[in-house]
Structures are given as structure tokens and as C-alpha cells.
Amino acid sequence: MHLTLEKRIHAFTELGSKLKKITNHDNHDNFSLAESKLLNEINESHLKNPWFTPYNVKSALAGLSDILEENKIREWVANYKINVLPSPLVIAVIMAGNLPLVGFHDFMCVLMSGNQFLGKLSGQDKELPVKIADLLIEIEPGFKSMISFTDDKITGFDAVIATGSNNTSRYFEYYFGKYPHIIRINRNSMAVLSGIEKKEDMEKISDDIFQYFGMGCRSVSLLFIPKDFNVNKLAESFKKWEHIKDHPKYFNNYEYQKAVMLVNQIEYIDTGFCLLKEDKLLTSHLSVINYAYYENKDEILQFVKKQGDNIQCIVAGNEPDIPGYDKIQPGSAQKPGPSDYADGVDTLEFLLQLKKQ
């Protein structure tokens, strides 16, 4: 069964509406079977992966429901020539598991392109993608023949999209290099403060840092601050996230990193749940936030030019544009739109070009 583009758009729009309903209700009243199973998985995911708290899973689903608003989907697909494919290709997607449903955008791109999705599930996120797919199939049964998942070795595919660490990317290149592919590596995000941010802006930047415990590629791990900026203002703005110290695995990381710094006599500011360290490193350990002072914008531009391949996004609400990067407002790093592609690679365009080979 071939699904028209209009049917695909309608199905994903309806999926967004249902996700919004599910995240706003804690009971099964008037829920379909697939909706009820997804709600159960929201409440039980933390038993399989302690990082997938109900709050974080619901936050991820709420983010997806925003992406799936009809006007956003239509504006997104209007930039491409998408037709019904007479012979859809099988696209293998090796899914990451650092955040709940982090592979959804690839899932959506494959199906919106008219190709067949073959998902290799992450051991950290084995249930949520399947439950989302079941809900989409309940909405539009025509997707049933277009979606499959596996825990085993993937075979019988035409192209690959793989997301992993810098180490696994080398493995992916070795095994999948002969196929058309997108292979993503580790990236991190940063923020540039001008010094004139309001209190609410600072609190929104703390959302960009601590949402999902700071484990995503769009999580801010490095802050550039003006030379005369009082770094203690950062600690003050983080207080709304103090509750994450109640998460045992996070708090264990925090205590371990503090011990390492004490032993190595590294200076830091302790907020009681995270550590602020002066260091111009884009990557940081869990619970550690790096910050660096700057005197002029050229320093920022030079850093971005040097680290460009390692930067996912830049939060810089009051700063002039940074070439090559969209200006992301504070609080929006974890709210990408349909066209905000990981690593800046247009996934949908890649998939649409495959049919021409």
C-alpha cells in the first residue's frame, strides 16, 4: 500500500495531537490500546533506564508534539519534492539511546520520504520507539509494512543512518562505508552570554544545560561569559534545577567529579548539585559545566571556527549572528524544529536523492 504525501502528513499531525493528549493525562480514560501502552511505557521507562524519568520522557514527547504541528510539518516538507516511490528503499537507522526517542527525527524523515524504516534499537531505549511506531500504525495502518525494528544484526538494507560516539562512528564507517550513509559523531553545544541577560533569560539557559541531565548533543556544556561577568550569577540562575541532585545516578556522578577535582587540586564552584569549572573545553563530564571569559566577539568566532565540527548548536540570544549557526534563544536548545538537522546534514534531502541512484 502506497501512502500519499497528504496521508503521511495527516498521520504525523495526528500523532502529534495524540502525544499532546498523552503527556497531559495520567489515566487511560478513553485511550486507545496503543495510547495506553505508550502511557504505561512513560511511567515504567525509568525501571529499564534510570535516566528516562517520567518527567524526561514526557518532556521528550511534548517536544515531539510541537514538531508535529501541522503548519510546521507542511512548511518543512514544502521545501522538498516528495512523491510516492514505486520501489521504496530500506533505510537502516542505528538509533542512539542517550535521550528518550532521540532517533524519532530520523524515523520521521525516512517515512516522510516514502522509504521503509528498519530501526536497530539501542539497548538504552528499546521500548519507546516501538510504542510510538505502534501508535502511528494505529492512526494510519498503511505504515505497517513500512516500519520494522530489530535487536539483531541488520541486513537487507539500501542505506544507513547511524548515530553514536566518536569511537562507534569509526566502526560504522568500516562496516557501512560502501552504502549511502549518514554517520554522526559526538557533538556538544555552547552558549554565549552578553552580560545583559535578564533573570528569566538566565533561568532559560539553565534549561538548556540541565534538561535531560545534560546528556544530549544539544545540551549546553560550555558557557562563554564577558570578562567582567560575576560567575556566581550562573550558580544563582541554576537553582531551579537543584532537584536533579535527588536522582541517585546523577548525584553519584556529581560527587565523583568533585572528588576528582579535589584530588587534582582543580578550582571549581560548587552549587551543591553541579560544578562550575573555568575551562575552554566544549565537552564536559556529567554534572560539570565549563565556562570561559571573553573580551570581544572575535574570540568567540575563532573558537567556533576551530571547533565547528564539534558544535551542535549555539545559544546566543543577545549576540550578533555567528556565521554558520542559527541564533537559538535561551531555553530553546532542546526544542528543535523539523528542519533542525543533527550535525547540519539535511537528512530528508539525503533520503530523497537516494531514489535517483
N, C-alpha and C positions, 0 to 999 in steps of 0.2 A: 504493500500500500504506500503510494507516494503522497506525502503531505505537502500541500501548497504552502508558500511562504506565509500567507494570511493565516492559515491554520496553526502554523508554528508560532507566529506572533501571539495569536489568541491564547494558545495553550500556556505559553510562558507568562503572559499577562495574568491569566487566571491562577497560575501557580503563585505569583507574587501576592495576589489577593488572599489566597488560602494561607500563605506563610504569615501574612499580617494578622489574619484571624487566629492562627495557632499561637503566635507569640503573645497575643493579648488575652488568651484564655488559658486557664489551668484545669479545666474539666473537659469531658468528652461529649457534652451535650450537643446533639445534632452534628456530631463529627462523622465523616465517612470512615471506612476501615483504614484507608491509607493515612488520613489525617490523625486518627487515634494512635496508629503505630508510630508516626513521627513524633507526636507529643510524648508518648512513652519513652522514646529514644532520647528526647531532650532531657527528660528527668532522670534517665539512667546512664547517660554517656559518661558521667564522672566516675561511675563504677568500673568502667573499662579503661578510661584515660582520665586520670585525676585533674589534668589541665582543662578538660572540657566540662567546666562547671555549667549548671543550668543557665546562669547569667550569661556566660560567654557564648553558649550555643544559641540562646535566644538573641543575643546581640548580633551574631553572625546571620541568623535568619532574618532579622529585622533589616540588616544591611542588604540582603538579597532582595527582600520585598521592595526596597527603594529602587534598586537597579531595575527591577522587573515592572516598573510603572509603564503603562502603555506608551505614553508620549516619549519616554526615554528610549524604549526599545525601537520605536518607529524612527526616531531621529537618528539612532545608531545605525540601523540597517539601511537607511536611505542613502548612506554613503557608499554602498556596495551594489553590485549587480548579482543578485541571488536568484537562482532559478531551481526548479525541480530537477534533480540529477537522474538521468536514465539508469546509470550504474553507479550508485553511491560507493565511495571508498570506505574502508575500515580504518579508523583512526585510533591508534592505541594511545591512551593517556595514562602515564605513570603519575599517580596522584601523590602529593605531599600530605603530611598529616600534622604539621605544626600548629595549624589553626583549624577550627571546625569548618568543614566544607570549603577548604581553601582551593579545591580543584573545580568548584562549580563553574567558574567563568569559562574554563576550557570545555567543560561539559556542554554549556550553553552554546558556545561557538561552534562546536562540532555539529550539534543538532540543528542549529540555525543555518549552517552551511548546507544542510541536506545530506550530510555524510552519516555513517554509522559510528557510534561511540563504543569503544572497548576500553573499559576502565580497569587498570591494575591498582587495586586498593592498597592504601597504606595501612600498616599494622596499627597505626595510631588513630585511624579514622575509618573503620571497616563497615560501620552501620549507617551513619548519617547519609552518605551519598546514595546508598541503595534505597533508603526510605524516601529521599527526595525524588529519585527516579520513579519509584512506585507511585508516588503522588502525581507526578507528571503523566504517567501512563494512565492512571485513573481518570485524569482530565481529558487526555487525548490518547485513546488506545492505539492509534496509528504509530505511536512512538515505540510500542513494544518490540517490534522487530528491529528497531534501530539502536537499542541500548542493551549492553551486556557488561557484566563485571566478572573479574576473576581474582583469585588469590594465587593462582599458579603462574607458571611461565607463559608469557603472552606469545601467541602465534597467529598467523593468518591475517596480518595487518599490512596496510599500504603506506602508512606514515606514522610518525611518533611525535608526541608532545610529552616531554619529561621534565619534572621539576624535582630538584634535590640539592644536596650540598655541593661544594666545590669538588669534593672527593668523588661523590657519586656521578657528577657530571662527566668526569673522565671515563668512568665505567660506561655511562650512557653513550658517549662518543665512540667508544670502542665497539660496542655491540650494535648500535643503531645508526652509525655514521653512513652506511650505504643506503639508508632510507631517507626520503624527505623528512626533515625533523626540525623541531624547536627544542633546544635543550637549555634549561635555565640554571643559573648558578646562584650562590648566596648573594643577596644584596641587603643593604641597610638603608635607613632613612635618617635625615637630619633636619634640624630647624635652625632658622636664623632669626634672632631677636634684634629688634631695633632699639629697644630700651624704652619705648613709649607705649608698650602694650598695656592695656587695661587689665584689671584683676580678672575679669571674665575671660580675656584672651589667654592669660597665663594658665588659668584652670583648664581651658580647652586644649592647650598644648600638653598639659599633663594627661589628658585623654589620649593624645597621640602617642604618648610614651608608654602608658601603663595598660591600655586596653589589650586584652588577651595576654596579660602578664609581660607585654613587650616582646613576644615571641615571633611576630610577623615581620616580613620584609618591609612592610610599610610602617613599622613601629620606629619611632624616633629614638635613636641611641646616642646621638651627638647633638649638642646644642652649641651654636656659636653665639656669644654674647658680647656686647660692646665693652671696651676696656674698663670703663668706669661703672659697670653694672654690678650691683650688690648681689652676689651669688646666693646669699641667704634668702632672697626673694623667690628663688626657684624652690627651695625647700618649703617655703610657706605655701606656694601655689600647689604643691603636691599633696597637701593634707587630705583632699577629698578621696585620695586613693589609699589612705592609710589602712583601710580594711583588708587589703590584699596580704597583709602580714599574718592574717588568720588562716591563710592557705598553707598547710604544712610543707609541701614541696617547695613552694616559693620561699617561705621563711628559712628553710634549710639552706637554700642557695644563698640567700642574703647573709646568713651567719657564716657560711663557709667563705664567701668573698671577703667579708670583714676580717676574718681570721687571716686570710692570705695577705691582705694589705697590712695588717698589724705586724705579721712576721717579717714582711719585706719592707717595713717602715715607709709605706706609701701614704701620703697625706690624702685625707678624704673628709667629706662632710657626711655625717650620719643622721638621717632623718628618722631613724627607728624602723624603717621598712625598705629603704633603698640607700645607696651610697653614691654621692656625687664626687667625681674624680676629675681633676684638671688633666685632660689628655686629648690630643687632637687625633684620636682614633675613631674611625667610623663604626667599627664593631665594638661591642662591649658584652661583658658577661651578664647573665640574667641578674637583675636587681642592681646593676651598676649603670649609672648614667654618666657619660663623658661630657665635659664642657670645655670650651676653648675661647679665649678672648680674641677679639679682632679690633683693629683700629680703622680700617677702611674696607670698602666693598671689594677692592682688588684682591685682598687676601682670600675672600670667600670665593671669588671667581677662579683664582689659581688653584684652590683646593678642589673645587668642583671639576675643573679641567683635568686635574691629576687623578681624581678618584671617580670620574664619571661612570666607568664600567661597573663600579661597586655601589652606586647610589640608585635606590629605587624611586624615592620622591623627596621633595624638599618643602617643608612648611616654612613659609616666609610671608606672612600676612602684610606687614608694613614695609617690606623691602621692595626695591625695583625688581623687575623681571630678571631671572637668571637664565641665560640662553640655554635652550635645550630642555627646559623644565617648565611645566605648568606651575603657576603660583597657587599653592594649596593653602587655604585659610586655616588658621588654628582650629583644631577639633575635627578636621575633615580627612586626615591621613588615612583613617580606617574606613572611609566611605567612598571608595572609588566608583566611578560611573561605568557603564558598559564599554566605553571606548578607552578606559584607562588600562592599557595592556601592560602586563608584567614585563619588565626589562625593556619596555618600549617597542616590543615586537608585535606587529599587528597580526594577531592570531587568526582572525576571520579572513583577512586578505590572504594569508598563507594557505588556509584551507580551500579557499575559492580558486586559487591558482592551480591547485593540485589536479583539478579535473581537466586542465589543458595539457597535461603531460601524457 
